[in-house]
């Protein structure tokens, strides 16, 4: 209920009020449609407050907007570790820059009597909202790391579900409280726009980039009358015709598009024999591929052991993905004891695949709803949406003569030993006998 | 040829007595309200002096006006000194060139009520100064005409930027106490033909009225980005700290439209002000302002069009300028001063905004010299010569002709010739050939000298203010009665502007 209110009700109210309110304010009190600059009264602290604040905020705005506008390319970009680190560091730096600027802006508004003379209570509401929002954002970035990676699977589809009028709060409903507060804060800021100095974001003077330097305005009709003598068409009529033509053209395009869709819908699909044959061929190929996959799965199931990796290939921090007997994703690490450590990579919350890189605390992240799991125990961090631990998976180590020299059942102690000198040649398997219990 | 009409102005500095009546008239009508207390749309400065805001002429600091950008191939372009289109967006958050309150002065009032409310005591109650911004008691450290009449003062006048080019000797001469001289410089918005404020406005709120060339700020469109405050080299655009909008001299357009001269003109005690129409070719303005500094005054004159020329008249009519306006242009005292006699010169034309307010430079010849505490008339003739002028010509040239001494000399020589002519005529104590020589050197004939004398010394109100017949029904929709506007914003509003959050 609360989720529906905060993540469906609030955003729609905020967006509607923001748009309608901003339009209403523009028409009813255009005079007030700006931020009230206090630079005239205090300009030293403003320099070090306003400039970092606006630049930091601008960077943050772009970094938040990009994964929404182009989730595909963004996901490809952040798959690269260097790009991911760069984005996270730039974002965090921008947030700290903005926080510093905002702090100074708040300080001067609280302390300077000249700035106080023109401050309204709404100014303080706006400053408080932004302060909370920036702090929540920094906490999110630090404690739920790799937001650039999990955002395309969570907040992006959530925003698109809002935009396409099919609101689905479940994308964010299970997220940690801090992130939920950060999202709610964003909607509150949107809500505050038409009632505060924030309307100035809608009066950014883009027109200035394109206009000519000088501007002359004629107030009396003599000028247009004089011009009318040169041009036979009356200006207004020409404007009306132009507007009408524009509307008609737009309307025509729209109706052609709609009619086309309607006609296609009622006629149903129509394919030429060649196209039909091609379609059939494609379907057959698809079926063949599925069949091959199934056979491959069966083949796997029949084997007693499936090779995961050489023991020397395993890494303590960066997991190696493999598929277990039930065709589920799992991760292979090198444990502290120098022996393999296998853990399921299927999130116990809603089944997403957990990421392979451990963070500094030895935890791995499910990017869908920001659950962290401890690799050693499998336990989720408190506050994560996932409640049950990721299960460990049993393994078998064989030497180069295909002899089992060590094995481990989940939850039990290791049987056998891996001599140090043979480690290089050892291979790690999952065993069918373990598979049933995993 | 794009003929435009401009209601323009001449201030005759020889007649200014520095009484500030113009400033007070303007203040009472337009800027006597919260947020505008510190604004003086009309102010009078003592020259040499630093002016208001302090050292406003220092464009290295304030970055007002245009500069010429030299490209390869001899191309010259006018660029705003304060911003380019690219960096204008960065300057929205913080404008490094915007003068702050400390550059003007902190407006104050007194706790007059204390005089009535104070309990009985041994001492007289006093009215303490309090800030009109914070309401807190304050020390008064500056005012709008703080260096008034202090032109000999080293702490104020010495900082006048126009003295930079003088030699130490010339400076010493100027500040020698007995020879100390000064004049007054009344300033309003120049209503420039190439305004840098209009070009700088990100919101497009500033515009020049097509009919009369008055530069105005649309208060409803102004978004308070403050670029114009920095861009105006004359610092005649002010930021209203209460409404967050820029404001400027509106040439009392509600008065103009009802056939009255602007308040500062109307109230002028010395009758130094003239108002009339000039025609100019708007197509050529930008090019005319690209020439080297020395040629700027002549270049501006070349853009002004003769209202008696039939070709100009037909082009003006085709451009929608009314016959009434043309008649006013033909009778214009400004045309006489600026073009017919070439007496009046623009202020700081090197800012290249093509100001449409012209000044007749003051004639300050040496009359005598103090020696051993005795004042002796040492000048050769009665009026001395221009070379011995108390105010170095270089200083005048820095103000009125972008450093071109010849232009100022030509103007002063004519003023001197008129005095010779009248002196000889009325008192007969100057030899006739001497008068003829001076007149010849100045390039004046008797008729012109007589006309200059009449328009300078004996003008009636009708001679000084030749107002074009602006019709009320053709005027701005938002125009309102000045009395109605008093106490409110006064710029197209008939009610108090409400800011809200």
Interface residues (C-beta under 8 A of the other chain):
Chain A: X25 X29 X30 X31 X32 X33 X34 X35 X36 X37 X38 X39 X40 X41 X42 X43 X46 X47 X50 X51 X53 X54 X113 X114 X116 X117 X118 X120 X122 X123 X195 X196 X197 X200 X203 X204 X205 X207 X208 X209 X211 X213 X214 X215 X216 X217 X218 X219 X220 X221 X222 X223 X224 X225 X226 X227 X229 X230
Chain B: X4 X85 X88 X89 X90 X92 X93 X94 X95 X96 X98 X100 X101 X133 X134 X135 X136 X194 X195 X198 X199 X201 X202 X203 X204 X206 X207 X208 X209 X210 X211 X219 X220 X221 X222 X223 X224 X225 X226 X239 X241 X242 X243 X244 X245 X282 X317 X318 X319 X320 X321 X322 X471 X474 X475 X476 X477 X497 X498 X499 X500 X501
